[in-house]
Amino acid sequence: MHRRRDKETMLFGKKQTRKQDTAIGLDLGSRQWKGVVIHRTAQGLQLRHYVVIPCPANLGKTESQAPSAEAAQAMLSQLKTSDRYVTVAISSPAGLVAEIELPRLPVEDIRNIISLNSTRYLRRDLSGYYFDAVELGDADASSKARRTPTMRTLVAGAPKEEVLWYRNTLNAAKIKAETIELSAVAAINALQRSHTQICEQNVVLLLDIGNQLTSLNFLRRGQPLLTRLMPFGGVQITELLARTLGLQPAAAEEQKRNLNEETAVMVQGALQTLAREVRSSIDFVERQHDCDIRHAFAGGGTACNAAIVEALSQEVGLPIQRWNPLEGYDIAGVDAAALVAVAPCLGAAVGIAVAKL
């Protein structure tokens, strides 16, 4: 969960007690699994290793978790670490992120209240969910707000069945998940670290365009103004190309990676729904908070394709940069050219590791 730098937040896992200078972040997505090892030095943060592998075919299937457990073990092997303690981000199509106003209470009490009465506070019956919550500061205040009887609270939730599947899979791989967090929220930590000055001085939009889900995070002074989850991702673009061109999914995926003039037009059309939602969200935030949004970043696997990010920029009418969540890190030990190509998809893994440190 998004956290302020001066206080610790409990996540879906147990409270973190181990203090260390190295953290492993895993982002277990629906198309790719990503992992990073981040080390804290006196000079700053260092990327020691990273890995991107295809998602196991049995993702979410309880009858046999062995292939996913083997994939998790292979990730740690490629990350060249013997540490079995990790922090985890997941992309849940049924996940929830919402801001609500609540009486001032300890976070643990808030979790319990929402779990017992989700319909009242979230207007949906989410009795089968795990929840996490964190107090938000006043993103519009120029000075520290006085302590009030109520608190702005960012709430994240995910179905218990999904969370337990990931936890049990990692347990089968003899890997200890210290925290499990939604990737949509984990990425915020990475943006705050990679573009600290921009985040402190501007209202910033972070798009995380995954395989099945896109999250929109609007931040001011590092605090969320609005967070939205949309059921749109790279899979919709792939399916459109497959239907239109009569291709198998693998061939359509290859076409998406190497767009020509004809397929670029198709992709532009597929992005219109997302672009309308992004544009309307920008207009809402600008009116609501009396600001101009001029900085936007796109992360996630789909954002690794520069042509798709450029097409989305044109549709939205705002320059959107391919996000490098490792900007400012020491990357001397890795292949810089190869890293740049995949960097946009590493945001959640980096964010969950940075939060640990």
C-alpha positions in Angstrom: 0.0 0.0 0.0 1.2 3.5 -0.7 3.0 4.8 2.3 4.5 8.0 3.5 8.2 7.9 4.0 8.0 8.7 7.7 5.8 5.8 8.8 5.5 2.1 8.3 2.3 0.6 6.9 1.1 -3.0 7.3 0.1 -4.7 4.2 -1.7 -8.0 3.4 1.1 -9.8 5.2 2.4 -9.5 8.7 4.1 -6.4 10.1 7.6 -6.2 8.8 10.3 -6.4 11.5 13.4 -7.4 9.6 15.7 -4.5 8.9 18.0 -4.9 5.9 19.7 -3.1 3.1 18.5 -5.5 0.3 15.0 -6.2 -0.7 13.5 -8.6 -3.3 10.4 -7.4 -5.1 8.2 -9.7 -7.2 5.4 -8.6 -9.5 3.3 -11.6 -10.4 1.3 -10.4 -13.3 -1.2 -12.3 -15.5 1.2 -12.3 -18.5 4.7 -11.8 -17.1 6.3 -12.3 -13.8 8.9 -9.7 -12.9 11.5 -9.6 -10.1 14.1 -7.2 -8.9 16.8 -7.1 -6.2 17.3 -3.6 -4.8 20.2 -2.7 -2.5 20.6 0.4 -0.4 24.0 1.9 -0.3 25.4 5.1 1.2 25.2 6.7 -2.2 21.6 5.7 -2.9 19.7 2.7 -4.4 21.3 0.1 -6.6 19.6 -2.4 -8.9 21.6 -5.6 -8.5 19.5 -8.0 -10.6 16.2 -8.2 -12.5 14.3 -10.9 -14.3 11.2 -11.0 -16.6 9.7 -14.4 -17.4 6.4 -15.6 -19.0 3.6 -16.1 -16.6 3.1 -19.9 -15.8 0.2 -21.5 -17.7 -1.5 -22.7 -14.5 -1.9 -19.2 -13.0 -4.7 -19.3 -10.4 -5.4 -23.0 -10.8 -5.6 -24.8 -7.5 -5.4 -28.4 -8.8 -1.7 -28.1 -9.5 0.4 -25.2 -8.2 3.7 -27.0 -8.9 4.5 -25.3 -12.3 3.9 -21.8 -10.7 6.0 -22.8 -7.7 8.8 -24.0 -10.0 8.6 -20.7 -11.9 8.9 -18.7 -8.6 12.0 -20.8 -7.7 13.5 -20.1 -11.1 13.0 -16.4 -10.6 14.9 -16.4 -7.4 17.6 -18.4 -9.0 17.9 -15.9 -11.9 18.0 -13.1 -9.4 21.0 -14.8 -7.9 19.9 -14.6 -4.3 19.6 -17.1 -1.5 17.2 -15.0 0.5 13.8 -16.6 0.7 12.0 -13.5 2.0 10.3 -11.4 -0.7 7.7 -8.6 -1.1 5.0 -9.3 -3.7 2.7 -7.3 -5.9 -0.2 -8.9 -7.7 -2.5 -7.7 -10.5 -6.1 -8.6 -9.5 -8.9 -8.1 -12.1 -11.3 -8.0 -9.2 -9.1 -5.7 -7.1 -10.3 -2.6 -5.5 -8.7 0.8 -4.7 -10.9 3.5 -3.1 -10.6 6.6 -1.0 -13.0 7.0 1.8 -13.5 9.3 4.8 -13.5 7.6 8.2 -13.4 8.4 11.9 -9.8 8.7 13.1 -8.9 5.1 14.1 -5.9 2.8 14.1 -5.3 1.2 10.7 -5.9 -2.3 12.1 -9.4 -1.2 13.4 -10.2 0.3 10.0 -9.4 -3.0 8.3 -11.7 -4.8 10.7 -14.5 -2.3 10.2 -14.4 -2.5 6.4 -14.2 -6.3 6.5 -17.3 -6.5 8.7 -19.3 -3.9 6.8 -17.9 -3.4 3.3 -21.3 -2.6 1.9 -21.6 0.5 4.1 -18.2 1.9 3.4 -17.5 0.7 -0.1 -21.1 0.3 -1.4 -20.3 -3.4 -2.4 -20.5 -6.7 -0.6 -16.9 -7.6 -0.4 -17.1 -10.2 2.4 -14.6 -12.5 0.6 -11.9 -9.9 0.4 -8.7 -9.0 2.3 -8.3 -5.2 2.9 -5.5 -2.9 3.6 -5.7 0.8 4.5 -3.5 3.8 5.1 -4.2 7.4 6.1 -3.6 10.0 3.4 -2.3 13.5 4.1 -3.9 16.6 2.7 -2.6 16.6 -0.8 -3.9 20.2 -1.4 -2.6 21.7 1.8 0.6 23.8 1.6 1.3 23.1 5.3 0.6 20.2 7.6 -3.1 19.9 8.2 -4.3 20.0 11.8 -5.4 16.8 13.3 -9.1 16.3 12.6 -11.8 13.8 13.9 -11.9 12.1 10.5 -9.2 10.9 8.2 -8.8 10.5 4.4 -8.1 6.8 3.9 -6.9 4.9 0.9 -8.3 1.4 0.9 -7.1 -1.5 -1.2 -8.8 -4.9 -1.4 -8.3 -8.2 -3.2 -10.3 -11.5 -3.2 -9.0 -13.8 -0.4 -9.0 -16.7 -2.9 -6.5 -14.9 -5.1 -4.3 -13.7 -2.3 -4.2 -17.2 -0.8 -3.4 -18.8 -4.1 -0.3 -16.6 -4.5 0.7 -17.2 -0.9 0.3 -20.9 -1.1 2.2 -21.1 -4.4 5.2 -19.2 -2.9 5.0 -21.4 0.2 5.2 -24.4 -2.0 8.4 -22.9 -3.5 9.7 -22.3 0.1 9.5 -18.6 -0.4 8.2 -16.4 2.3 5.9 -13.5 1.2 6.3 -10.8 3.8 3.7 -8.6 2.1 1.3 -9.0 -0.7 0.1 -5.8 -2.3 -1.8 -4.6 -5.4 0.5 -3.7 -8.2 -1.6 -0.6 -8.9 -0.6 0.8 -5.5 2.9 -0.6 -5.4 3.9 1.4 -8.5 3.3 4.7 -6.6 6.3 4.1 -4.4 8.6 3.6 -7.4 7.4 6.8 -9.1 8.0 8.8 -5.9 11.6 7.5 -5.9 12.4 7.8 -9.6 10.9 11.2 -10.1 10.9 12.8 -6.6 11.2 16.4 -7.7 8.4 16.2 -10.3 6.1 14.5 -7.8 6.8 17.1 -5.1 6.2 20.1 -7.4 3.4 19.0 -9.8 0.3 17.0 -10.2 1.4 13.8 -11.9 -0.5 11.1 -13.7 0.9 7.5 -13.6 -0.7 5.0 -15.9 0.2 1.4 -15.3 -1.0 -0.5 -18.4 -0.9 -4.2 -17.7 -2.1 -7.2 -19.6 -5.7 -7.1 -18.3 -5.9 -4.0 -16.1 -4.9 -0.4 -16.3 -4.5 1.8 -13.2 -4.6 5.6 -13.2 -2.9 7.3 -10.3 -3.0 11.1 -9.9 -0.6 12.3 -7.3 0.1 15.7 -5.7 3.0 16.1 -3.3 3.3 12.4 -3.4 -0.3 11.9 -2.2 -3.0 10.2 -4.3 -5.7 12.6 -5.6 -7.5 9.9 -7.5 -6.9 6.2 -8.2 -8.9 4.3 -10.8 -8.7 0.7 -12.0 -10.0 0.0 -15.6 -10.5 -3.5 -17.2 -8.3 -2.7 -20.2 -4.9 -3.9 -21.0 -2.6 -5.3 -23.7 -4.7 -8.4 -24.1 -7.5 -6.4 -25.6 -5.1 -5.0 -28.2 -3.8 -8.5 -29.0 -7.3 -9.9 -29.3 -8.4 -7.2 -31.7 -5.4 -7.8 -33.9 -6.1 -11.6 -33.8 -9.7 -11.1 -34.8 -9.1 -8.5 -37.5 -6.2 -10.3 -39.1 -7.2 -13.9 -38.5 -4.1 -14.7 -36.5 -3.4 -17.0 -33.6 -2.7 -15.1 -30.3 1.1 -15.6 -30.5 1.2 -14.2 -34.0 -1.0 -11.3 -33.0 1.3 -10.6 -30.1 4.2 -10.5 -32.5 2.3 -8.0 -34.7 1.7 -5.8 -31.6 5.4 -5.7 -30.8 6.3 -4.8 -34.4 3.6 -2.5 -35.6 3.4 -1.5 -39.3 1.3 1.2 -40.8 -1.9 -1.0 -41.0 -1.7 -2.5 -37.5 -0.8 0.9 -36.0 -4.2 2.3 -37.2 -5.9 -0.7 -35.6 -4.1 -0.2 -32.3 -5.0 3.5 -32.3 -8.6 2.5 -32.6 -8.3 0.0 -29.8 -6.8 2.7 -27.5 -9.7 5.1 -28.0 -11.8 3.7 -25.1 -8.8 4.0 -22.7 -7.9 7.4 -24.0 -11.4 8.7 -23.4 -11.3 7.5 -19.8 -7.9 9.0 -19.2 -8.9 12.3 -20.8 -12.1 12.5 -18.7 -10.2 11.7 -15.5 -7.6 14.4 -16.3 -10.4 16.9 -16.8 -12.1 15.9 -13.6 -8.9 16.2 -11.5 -8.0 19.6 -13.1 -11.4 21.0 -12.3 -11.7 19.4 -8.8 -8.2 20.5 -7.7 -7.7 23.6 -9.8 -4.5 22.4 -11.4 -2.9 21.7 -14.8 -1.6 18.2 -15.5 1.4 18.4 -17.7 3.4 15.3 -16.5 2.2 11.8 -17.3 4.1 8.5 -17.3 3.1 5.1 -18.6 4.4 1.9 -17.1 3.3 -1.7 -17.3 4.1 -4.3 -19.9 2.1 -2.6 -22.7 4.1 0.6 -22.1 7.3 -1.2 -23.2 6.0 -0.6 -26.7 7.0 3.0 -27.5 4.6 3.1 -30.5 1.6 2.2 -28.3 2.5 4.9 -25.8 2.9 7.5 -28.6 -0.5 6.5 -30.0 -2.1 6.9 -26.6 -0.5 10.3 -26.2 -2.0 11.4 -29.4 -5.5 10.2 -28.5 -5.3 11.7 -25.0 -3.8 15.0 -26.2 -1.1 15.0 -23.5 2.6 14.0 -23.9 3.0 10.6 -22.1 6.5 9.4 -21.3 7.5 5.8 -21.2 8.4 5.4 -17.5 11.7 4.2 -16.3 11.2 3.4 -12.6 14.9 2.9 -12.2 15.9 6.4 -13.1 18.6 7.6 -10.7 19.5 4.1 -9.6 23.0 2.6 -9.8 22.6 0.1 -12.7 26.3 -0.5 -13.3 26.0 -4.2 -12.8 23.3 -4.8 -15.6 23.0 -4.5 -19.3 21.7 -0.9 -19.6 20.3 -1.3 -23.2 18.4 -4.4 -22.3 17.1 -2.8 -19.1 15.7 0.2 -20.9 13.6 -2.0 -23.2 11.8 -3.7 -20.3 12.0 -1.0 -17.6 8.4 0.2 -17.9 7.1 -3.2 -16.7 9.3 -3.2 -13.6 7.5 -0.4 -11.8 5.4 -2.6 -9.3 8.3 -4.9 -8.5 10.6 -1.9 -7.9 7.9 -0.1 -5.9 7.2 -3.0 -3.5 11.0 -3.5 -2.9 11.6 0.2 -2.3 8.7 0.3 0.2 10.5 -2.5 2.1 13.7 -0.4 2.3 
